[in-house]
Amino acid sequence: MALSEQEVLAGLAELIHDETGLPQDQVALDKSFTDDLDIDSLSMMTVVVNAEERFGVKIPDDSVKDLKTVRDAVDFIVKQG
């Protein structure tokens, strides 16, 4: 079953909250992981691994560097899912 953008956004918001404590309502499509959400590289890798498990996708290491915003991640996961 294909994942919707809203399902992925909600799931990522939950994963980011669990990893960083950031309120889920602050995780929006236009937010940058580093500049807006202040997610460091270690936390980002944890979010990636948990997202792979949650959404049943594979996010190669060389693709992670291209995921600058929440929208980048959501689009990538929706396309893979």
C-alpha positions, -999 to +999 in steps of 0.1 A: +000+000+000+014+034-010+022+058+018+006+093+017+026+124+023+006+131+055+013+096+069+050+100+063+051+135+077+033+123+109+055+093+112+087+114+108+074+140+133+069+112+158+104+097+151+120+131+154+102+138+186+113+105+201+149+112+191+152+149+200+122+158+222+112+184+196+074+190+196+058+171+167+039+202+155+073+219+147+081+193+121+068+208+089+076+201+052+094+234+048+118+229+078+155+222+074+168+194+095+199+213+106+189+250+104+153+249+117+151+217+137+187+217+149+192+179+143+228+168+144+243+141+122+241+114+149+204+121+156+197+123+118+212+088+113+190+074+141+160+090+125+169+075+092+174+040+106+140+042+124+123+056+093+136+027+073+121+003+098+088+022+102+081+027+065+098-004+050+122+016+028+159+017+023+176+051+025+212+046+012+239+065+030+247+085-001+211+096-003+209+108+033+232+138+025+206+150+000+178+150+025+181+186+037+145+194+045+115+174+059+100+176+024+131+160+009+127+131+033+089+128+029+092+128-009+120+102-009+101+079+014+068+083-005+086+074-038+103+044-022+072+032-004 
